[in-house]
Amino acid sequence: MFSLAEGILFIVGILLFVSIVFGKAGSRFGVPVLLMFLIVGMLFGSDGLGIQFYNEEVAQFVGMTAMSIILFSGGMDTKIREIRPVLWQGIALSTVGVIATTFLTGLFIFWITNSICDSLTFPLMVSFLAAAVMSSTDSASVFAILREKRLNLKHNLRPMLELESGSNDPMAFMLTVVLIQVISSSGMSASDIVIDFVMQFCVGLICGFVLGQLAVITLNKIKVSNISLYPLLLLAFIFFTYSFTVLLNGNGYLAVYLGGIIVGNAKIHSMRNITTFFDGFAWLFQIIMFLTLGLLVNPHELVDIIIPALLIALFMLFAARPAAVFLSLLPFRKMNLRSKFYLSWVGLRGAAPIIFATYPVIAGIEDSQKIFNIVFFITILSLVFQGTTVASAAKLLGLVDDKPSQEDEFGMTLHEHIDAQISEISVNENLLSHGHTLEKIPLPEQTLVVMIKRDGEYIVPNGQMEILKGDKLLLVAQQEQHTEQVYKMLGVNN
């Protein structure tokens, strides 16, 4: 007979295995992998195979831990050189966009729950709370789907989407917490709300920057005998950064995301090992998070909220999100309409809104369970309709870029004390116009092609070697500006 511990391990093992198998099968049909994890959790839950899980505190803890790791990992993958051209657009979307989405959706929820849907009657502040919970695009979903589809988008849309999804979760979380405080405490003044909001934001920024720099210094100064301990040391920094920031009344999610950006753009010891560890670890926690949230919901309870949830989902998709995007990007007149329409469509909801929806439940807010069910239902709809059309929408709008992208074909990094840059590019017609041998390529000084990947084989070249369209070149440059000159020559950056 199984003991309790053995039984838990047995169930967890089955859930992980089934999730990965289902995810692989679903991806063949264009279904987002994370949606399959969510469905597996529902299939094994109370209305499925009967696993009884009703603990919102545990689900919130799992979600909080997972989101800290996912946001940090996403921050590590966010390269400053890539987001620099779209930095202010991303910030506008993650701040003004979130507030506009909350305001418009909140008014709509208040209207339909007090005039159309007899089963629901939300006060105005509760309506805004429900909207705030759903106001951000989910980082886990966006990171996973964009990388799974391997989309190379025009007009820097990919880094813009990743920057928005990584930085707007903290904004939505702050709105959620503040609105819970307003509803729970009638004596909270407008000035208190503003001060609390600014406090969370500023402390989050400061802690993320300072602790991110401290993590870089520590990883480069501490010498450990086993390089496998470096990722664990960084994991300790993530947990400390989140908890310490929250202790100071700051936004922990903002701190870990900013810390991830700082670490990911620095030269640190054993970077390749750390990146590989966090890629796998982030996936593990995404699976655990979506499984846990799937187990938490009771599908039969969703029946009562289908009509209002469907109306809210349609309003967010076709009205609130587009309005928020166009409003946020008003100052950026050079952005074309197709890019704005695409940003409006790819506003996926995922695990973050569901996790945020547990906060009103734990706080005992009236109708919080209905809010949770509405958010869960809308998340499923978003992953089904938006998640499966990320690639097709980009093709329909003519936003898929056929130019060569920088991909990690060689899996090589330089030691942190070597003052040089590694980059990877694809040979295109523009490059071949200079000639068909390496010596004909007008590379900047102190820039060398050290390896070529062709048809899965790696070749150490010489100057007389012929290069072909589609070859992958590994370059080493003495300075970053030399690498940027190569990208500009090849049209890699838009």
C-alpha positions as CSV (number, residue, x, y, z in Angstrom):
1,M,0.0,0.0,0.0
2,F,1.1,3.5,-0.7
3,S,1.8,6.0,2.0
4,L,0.6,9.5,1.6
5,A,4.0,10.7,0.4
6,E,4.3,7.9,-2.1
7,G,0.8,8.4,-3.3
8,I,1.5,12.1,-3.9
9,L,4.7,11.3,-5.9
10,F,2.8,8.7,-7.9
11,I,0.1,11.2,-8.9
12,V,2.6,14.0,-9.6
13,G,4.6,11.7,-11.9
14,I,1.5,10.7,-13.8
15,L,0.3,14.3,-14.1
16,L,3.7,15.5,-15.4
17,F,4.0,12.6,-17.9
18,V,0.4,13.0,-19.2
19,S,0.8,16.8,-19.5
20,I,3.9,16.5,-21.6
21,V,2.4,13.9,-23.9
22,F,-0.8,15.8,-24.3
23,G,1.2,19.0,-24.9
24,K,3.2,17.4,-27.7
25,A,0.1,16.0,-29.3
26,G,-1.8,19.3,-29.0
27,S,1.1,21.3,-30.5
28,R,0.8,19.3,-33.7
29,F,-2.7,20.7,-34.2
30,G,-1.7,24.3,-33.3
31,V,-3.1,24.1,-29.7
32,P,-0.9,26.0,-27.2
33,V,1.0,23.6,-25.0
34,L,0.0,25.5,-21.8
35,L,-3.7,25.1,-22.6
36,M,-3.1,21.3,-22.7
37,F,-1.6,21.4,-19.2
38,L,-4.6,23.3,-18.0
39,I,-7.0,20.8,-19.5
40,V,-5.1,17.9,-18.0
41,G,-5.5,19.5,-14.6
42,M,-9.2,19.8,-15.2
43,L,-9.5,16.2,-16.4
44,F,-7.8,14.9,-13.2
45,G,-9.7,17.3,-10.9
46,S,-12.9,17.0,-8.9
47,D,-15.2,16.8,-11.9
48,G,-12.9,14.4,-13.8
49,L,-10.9,11.6,-12.2
50,G,-11.7,12.9,-8.8
51,I,-8.6,14.5,-7.3
52,Q,-10.0,16.8,-4.6
53,F,-8.1,20.1,-4.5
54,Y,-9.7,23.2,-3.1
55,N,-6.8,25.1,-1.4
56,E,-6.5,28.5,-2.9
57,E,-3.6,29.4,-0.6
58,V,-1.6,26.5,-1.9
59,A,-2.5,27.4,-5.5
60,Q,-1.5,31.0,-4.9
61,F,1.8,29.9,-3.4
62,V,2.5,27.6,-6.3
63,G,1.6,30.4,-8.7
64,M,3.6,33.0,-6.9
65,T,6.7,30.8,-7.0
66,A,6.2,29.8,-10.6
67,M,5.6,33.4,-11.8
68,S,8.8,34.6,-10.0
69,I,10.8,32.0,-11.9
70,I,9.0,32.5,-15.2
71,L,9.4,36.3,-15.1
72,F,13.0,36.0,-14.1
73,S,13.7,33.5,-16.9
74,G,11.8,35.8,-19.3
75,G,13.9,38.7,-18.2
76,M,17.1,36.8,-18.8
77,D,16.0,36.1,-22.3
78,T,15.1,39.8,-22.9
79,K,18.1,41.4,-24.6
80,I,18.5,45.2,-24.0
81,R,19.8,45.6,-27.6
82,E,16.5,44.1,-28.9
83,I,14.1,46.0,-26.7
84,R,15.9,49.4,-26.9
85,P,14.0,50.5,-30.1
86,V,10.6,49.5,-28.6
87,L,11.3,50.3,-24.9
88,W,8.8,53.2,-24.6
89,Q,6.2,51.4,-26.6
90,G,6.4,48.4,-24.3
91,I,6.3,50.5,-21.2
92,A,3.2,52.4,-22.5
93,L,1.4,49.1,-23.2
94,S,2.3,47.7,-19.8
95,T,1.1,50.8,-17.9
96,V,-1.4,52.9,-19.8
97,G,-2.6,49.8,-21.6
98,V,-3.3,47.9,-18.4
99,I,-5.1,50.9,-16.8
100,A,-7.2,51.5,-19.9
101,T,-8.1,47.8,-20.1
102,T,-9.1,47.8,-16.4
103,F,-11.2,50.9,-16.7
104,L,-13.1,50.0,-19.9
105,T,-13.6,46.4,-19.0
106,G,-14.7,47.3,-15.4
107,L,-17.4,49.6,-16.8
108,F,-18.6,46.9,-19.1
109,I,-18.7,44.3,-16.4
110,F,-20.7,46.7,-14.1
111,W,-23.1,47.4,-16.9
112,I,-23.8,43.8,-17.9
113,T,-24.0,42.4,-14.4
114,N,-26.5,45.1,-13.4
115,S,-28.7,45.2,-16.5
116,I,-28.4,42.0,-18.6
117,C,-27.3,39.1,-16.4
118,D,-29.7,38.4,-13.6
119,S,-27.5,35.8,-12.0
120,L,-24.7,38.4,-11.3
121,T,-24.8,41.8,-9.6
122,F,-21.3,43.3,-9.2
123,P,-20.8,46.7,-7.5
124,L,-18.6,49.1,-9.4
125,M,-15.4,48.5,-7.4
126,V,-15.9,44.7,-7.6
127,S,-16.3,45.1,-11.4
128,F,-13.1,47.1,-11.6
129,L,-11.4,44.4,-9.5
130,A,-12.5,41.7,-11.8
131,A,-11.2,43.7,-14.8
132,A,-7.9,44.4,-13.1
133,V,-7.3,40.7,-12.5
134,M,-7.7,40.1,-16.3
135,S,-6.0,43.3,-17.5
136,S,-2.5,41.9,-18.2
137,T,-1.3,39.7,-21.0
138,D,0.2,36.6,-19.5
139,S,4.0,36.3,-19.7
140,A,4.1,32.5,-19.4
141,S,1.7,32.1,-22.4
142,V,3.3,34.8,-24.6
143,F,6.9,33.6,-23.9
144,A,5.9,30.0,-24.6
145,I,3.8,30.5,-27.7
146,L,6.2,32.9,-29.4
147,R,9.2,30.6,-28.9
148,E,7.2,27.5,-29.7
149,K,6.1,29.1,-33.1
150,R,9.6,30.5,-33.7
151,L,8.0,33.6,-35.3
152,N,10.3,36.2,-36.7
153,L,8.1,39.3,-36.8
154,K,8.6,42.6,-38.5
155,H,8.8,46.1,-36.8
156,N,10.3,44.6,-33.6
157,L,6.9,43.2,-32.6
158,R,8.3,40.1,-30.9
159,P,10.5,42.0,-28.4
160,M,7.7,44.5,-27.9
161,L,5.2,41.7,-27.0
162,E,7.7,40.0,-24.7
163,L,8.5,43.2,-23.0
164,E,4.8,44.1,-22.5
165,S,3.9,40.6,-21.2
166,G,6.8,40.5,-18.8
167,S,6.3,44.0,-17.4
168,N,2.5,44.3,-17.3
169,D,1.9,41.4,-14.9
170,P,3.4,43.6,-12.1
171,M,1.1,46.5,-13.1
172,A,-2.0,44.3,-13.0
173,F,-1.0,42.8,-9.7
174,M,-0.6,46.3,-8.2
175,L,-4.1,47.3,-9.4
176,T,-5.5,44.0,-8.0
177,V,-4.0,44.5,-4.6
178,V,-4.9,48.2,-4.4
179,L,-8.6,47.5,-5.4
180,I,-8.8,44.7,-2.8
181,Q,-7.6,47.2,-0.2
182,V,-10.1,49.8,-1.3
183,I,-13.0,47.3,-1.2
184,S,-11.9,45.8,2.2
185,S,-11.2,49.2,3.8
186,S,-13.7,51.9,3.2
187,G,-11.5,54.5,5.0
188,M,-8.7,54.4,2.4
189,S,-8.4,57.8,0.7
190,A,-7.4,58.6,-2.8
191,S,-4.0,59.9,-1.6
192,D,-3.4,56.6,0.2
193,I,-4.1,54.7,-2.9
194,V,-1.7,56.8,-5.0
195,I,1.0,56.6,-2.4
196,D,0.7,52.8,-2.1
197,F,0.7,52.4,-5.8
198,V,3.8,54.5,-6.3
199,M,5.5,52.9,-3.4
200,Q,5.1,49.4,-4.9
201,F,6.4,50.5,-8.2
202,C,9.4,52.5,-7.0
203,V,10.5,49.9,-4.4
204,G,10.1,47.1,-7.0
205,L,12.3,49.0,-9.5
206,I,15.0,49.8,-6.9
207,C,15.1,46.3,-5.4
208,G,15.2,44.7,-8.9
209,F,18.1,46.9,-10.0
210,V,20.2,46.7,-6.8
211,L,19.6,43.0,-6.2
212,G,20.1,42.1,-9.9
213,Q,23.5,43.9,-9.8
214,L,24.3,42.1,-6.5
215,A,23.5,38.8,-8.1
216,V,25.9,39.5,-11.0
217,I,28.7,40.5,-8.6
218,T,28.2,37.5,-6.4
219,L,28.1,35.0,-9.2
220,N,31.3,36.3,-10.6
221,K,33.1,36.6,-7.3
222,I,32.1,33.3,-5.6
223,K,34.1,30.3,-6.8
224,V,32.4,27.0,-6.3
225,S,33.8,23.6,-7.1
226,N,30.7,22.4,-8.8
227,I,29.3,24.6,-11.6
228,S,25.9,23.1,-11.1
229,L,25.6,25.2,-7.9
230,Y,25.6,28.5,-9.8
231,P,22.0,28.1,-11.1
232,L,20.9,27.2,-7.5
233,L,22.7,30.3,-6.2
234,L,20.8,32.4,-8.7
235,L,17.5,30.6,-7.7
236,A,18.2,31.7,-4.1
237,F,18.6,35.3,-5.3
238,I,15.2,35.1,-7.1
239,F,13.3,34.0,-4.0
240,F,15.2,36.5,-1.9
241,T,14.5,39.3,-4.3
242,Y,10.8,38.6,-4.4
243,S,10.3,38.2,-0.7
244,F,12.5,41.0,0.3
245,T,10.8,43.4,-2.1
246,V,7.4,42.4,-0.8
247,L,8.6,42.9,2.8
248,L,9.5,46.5,1.8
249,N,5.9,46.9,0.4
250,G,7.3,46.8,-3.2
251,N,6.2,44.8,-6.2
252,G,8.1,41.5,-6.1
253,Y,7.1,40.5,-9.7
254,L,8.5,43.7,-11.1
255,A,11.7,43.2,-9.1
256,V,12.4,39.7,-10.3
257,Y,11.7,40.6,-13.9
258,L,14.1,43.6,-13.8
259,G,16.6,41.5,-12.0
260,G,16.4,38.9,-14.7
261,I,17.0,41.5,-17.4
262,I,20.1,42.7,-15.5
263,V,21.5,39.2,-15.1
264,G,20.7,38.1,-18.6
265,N,22.5,41.1,-20.1
266,A,25.6,40.8,-18.0
267,K,28.7,38.6,-18.4
268,I,28.5,36.1,-15.6
269,H,30.3,32.8,-14.8
270,S,28.8,29.6,-16.3
271,M,26.1,31.6,-18.2
272,R,25.4,28.7,-20.6
273,N,24.8,26.3,-17.7
274,I,22.5,28.8,-15.9
275,T,20.5,29.5,-19.0
276,T,19.9,25.8,-19.7
277,F,18.9,25.2,-16.1
278,F,16.4,28.0,-16.0
279,D,14.9,27.1,-19.4
280,G,14.0,23.6,-18.0
281,F,13.1,24.9,-14.6
282,A,10.7,27.6,-16.0
283,W,9.0,24.9,-18.1
284,L,8.7,22.6,-15.0
285,F,7.0,25.4,-13.0
286,Q,4.8,26.4,-15.9
287,I,3.5,22.8,-16.0
288,I,3.0,22.6,-12.3
289,M,1.3,26.0,-12.2
290,F,-1.2,25.2,-15.0
291,L,-1.9,21.8,-13.6
292,T,-2.5,23.2,-10.1
293,L,-4.9,25.8,-11.5
294,G,-6.7,23.2,-13.6
295,L,-7.2,21.1,-10.5
296,L,-8.5,24.0,-8.5
297,V,-11.4,24.8,-10.7
298,N,-14.7,22.9,-10.7
299,P,-15.9,22.8,-14.3
300,H,-19.5,22.3,-13.4
301,E,-19.5,25.8,-11.7
302,L,-18.5,27.4,-15.0
303,V,-22.0,26.7,-16.5
304,D,-23.6,29.5,-14.5
305,I,-21.2,32.1,-15.7
306,I,-20.8,31.1,-19.4
307,I,-23.0,33.9,-20.8
308,P,-21.5,36.9,-18.9
309,A,-17.9,35.5,-19.3
310,L,-18.4,35.1,-23.0
311,L,-19.7,38.6,-23.3
312,I,-16.8,40.0,-21.3
313,A,-14.3,37.9,-23.4
314,L,-15.7,39.3,-26.6
315,F,-15.7,42.9,-25.3
316,M,-12.0,42.5,-24.2
317,L,-11.0,41.0,-27.5
318,F,-12.8,43.3,-29.8
319,A,-13.1,46.5,-27.8
320,A,-11.1,46.9,-24.6
321,R,-7.8,45.5,-25.8
322,P,-7.7,47.3,-29.2
323,A,-8.8,50.6,-27.5
324,A,-6.0,50.2,-24.9
325,V,-3.4,49.4,-27.5
326,F,-4.3,52.3,-29.8
327,L,-4.5,54.7,-26.8
328,S,-1.2,53.6,-25.4
329,L,0.6,53.9,-28.8
330,L,-0.9,57.3,-29.7
331,P,2.5,59.1,-29.2
332,F,4.2,56.6,-31.6
333,R,2.8,57.8,-34.9
334,K,5.4,55.8,-36.9
335,M,3.8,52.5,-35.9
336,N,1.5,51.2,-38.7
337,L,-2.0,50.0,-38.3
338,R,-1.2,46.4,-39.1
339,S,1.2,46.3,-36.2
340,K,-1.4,47.8,-33.8
341,F,-4.0,45.4,-35.0
342,Y,-1.7,42.5,-34.3
343,L,-0.8,43.7,-30.9
344,S,-4.5,44.1,-30.2
345,W,-5.1,40.5,-31.2
346,V,-2.2,38.9,-29.4
347,G,-3.2,39.9,-25.9
348,L,-3.4,36.4,-24.4
349,R,-4.7,35.7,-21.0
350,G,-3.1,32.8,-19.1
351,A,-2.0,31.7,-15.7
352,A,-1.3,35.2,-14.2
353,P,-5.0,36.3,-14.3
354,I,-6.0,33.0,-12.7
355,I,-3.4,33.4,-9.9
356,F,-4.4,37.0,-9.3
357,A,-8.0,35.8,-9.1
358,T,-7.2,33.8,-6.0
359,Y,-6.3,37.0,-4.1
360,P,-10.0,38.2,-3.9
361,V,-11.0,34.7,-2.8
362,I,-8.5,34.6,0.0
363,A,-9.4,38.2,1.0
364,G,-13.0,37.2,1.3
365,I,-14.3,39.7,-1.3
366,E,-18.0,39.3,-2.1
367,D,-18.6,37.2,-5.3
368,S,-14.9,36.4,-5.5
369,Q,-15.5,32.8,-6.5
370,K,-17.6,34.0,-9.4
371,I,-14.8,36.3,-10.4
372,F,-12.4,33.3,-10.3
373,N,-14.7,31.2,-12.5
374,I,-15.1,34.0,-15.0
375,V,-11.4,34.6,-15.2
376,F,-10.7,30.9,-15.7
377,F,-13.3,30.6,-18.5
378,I,-12.0,33.7,-20.3
379,T,-8.4,32.4,-20.0
380,I,-9.5,29.1,-21.7
381,L,-11.2,31.1,-24.5
382,S,-8.1,33.3,-24.9
383,L,-5.7,30.4,-25.2
384,V,-8.0,28.6,-27.7
385,F,-8.9,31.5,-30.0
386,Q,-5.9,33.8,-29.7
387,G,-3.2,31.3,-28.8
388,T,-3.9,29.1,-31.8
389,T,-3.9,32.1,-34.2
390,V,-0.7,33.8,-33.2
391,A,1.1,32.7,-36.4
392,S,-1.8,32.8,-38.8
393,A,-2.7,36.4,-37.7
394,A,0.9,37.5,-38.3
395,K,0.8,36.0,-41.8
396,L,-2.6,37.4,-42.6
397,L,-1.4,40.9,-41.7
398,G,1.9,40.5,-43.6
399,L,4.0,40.8,-40.4
400,V,6.1,37.6,-40.8
401,D,9.7,38.6,-41.5
402,D,11.7,36.4,-43.8
403,K,14.9,38.1,-43.0
404,P,17.5,36.0,-41.0
405,S,17.0,36.0,-37.3
406,Q,19.6,35.4,-34.6
407,E,19.1,31.9,-33.3
408,D,21.2,29.9,-30.9
409,E,22.5,27.4,-33.5
410,F,25.9,26.9,-32.0
411,G,25.2,27.0,-28.2
412,M,28.5,28.8,-27.5
413,T,29.3,31.6,-25.0
414,L,32.5,33.3,-24.1
415,H,34.0,33.4,-20.6
416,E,32.8,36.5,-18.7
417,H,36.3,38.0,-18.6
418,I,36.8,37.9,-22.4
419,D,36.1,41.3,-23.8
420,A,34.3,40.2,-27.0
421,Q,30.9,39.5,-28.5
422,I,29.5,36.3,-30.0
423,S,26.7,36.5,-32.5
424,E,25.0,34.2,-35.0
425,I,23.6,35.2,-38.4
426,S,22.2,33.6,-41.5
427,V,23.6,34.0,-45.0
428,N,21.1,35.8,-47.2
429,E,21.0,37.3,-50.7
430,N,22.2,40.7,-49.4
431,L,25.3,39.1,-48.0
432,L,26.0,37.0,-51.1
433,S,25.8,40.1,-53.3
434,H,29.3,41.0,-52.0
435,G,30.7,37.6,-53.1
436,H,30.4,33.9,-52.5
437,T,33.5,33.4,-50.3
438,L,34.3,34.5,-46.8
439,E,37.1,36.8,-47.8
440,K,34.6,38.8,-49.9
441,I,32.4,39.7,-46.9
442,P,33.1,43.3,-45.9
443,L,33.2,42.6,-42.1
444,P,34.3,45.4,-39.7
445,E,37.8,45.3,-38.3
446,Q,38.3,42.9,-35.4
447,T,35.4,40.7,-36.5
448,L,35.9,37.1,-37.5
449,V,33.7,34.2,-38.8
450,V,35.0,31.3,-36.7
451,M,32.5,28.6,-37.6
452,I,29.8,27.7,-40.2
453,K,26.8,25.4,-39.7
454,R,25.5,23.9,-42.9
455,D,23.0,21.1,-43.2
456,G,23.5,20.1,-39.5
457,E,27.3,20.0,-39.9
458,Y,29.8,22.4,-38.2
459,I,32.7,23.6,-40.4
460,V,35.8,25.6,-39.4
461,P,36.3,27.9,-42.4
462,N,39.1,29.7,-44.2
463,G,38.9,32.8,-46.3
464,Q,38.5,30.9,-49.6
465,M,35.6,28.8,-48.4
466,E,32.4,29.2,-50.5
467,I,29.3,30.3,-48.5
468,L,25.8,29.3,-49.4
469,K,22.4,30.9,-48.8
470,G,21.0,29.5,-45.5
471,D,24.4,28.9,-43.9
472,K,24.7,29.9,-40.3
473,L,27.7,31.9,-39.4
474,L,29.2,32.2,-35.9
475,L,31.0,35.6,-35.5
476,V,33.3,36.9,-32.8
477,A,33.6,40.7,-32.6
478,Q,35.9,42.7,-30.3
479,Q,33.2,45.3,-29.6
480,E,29.4,45.4,-29.6
481,Q,29.3,48.1,-32.2
482,H,31.1,45.9,-34.6
483,T,28.4,43.2,-34.2
484,E,25.7,45.9,-34.7
485,Q,27.4,47.0,-38.0
486,V,27.1,43.4,-39.3
487,Y,23.4,43.2,-38.3
488,K,22.7,46.5,-40.1
489,M,24.5,45.4,-43.2
490,L,22.5,42.2,-43.3
491,G,19.2,43.8,-42.4
492,V,18.8,41.8,-39.2
493,N,17.5,44.7,-37.2
494,N,14.5,46.6,-38.4
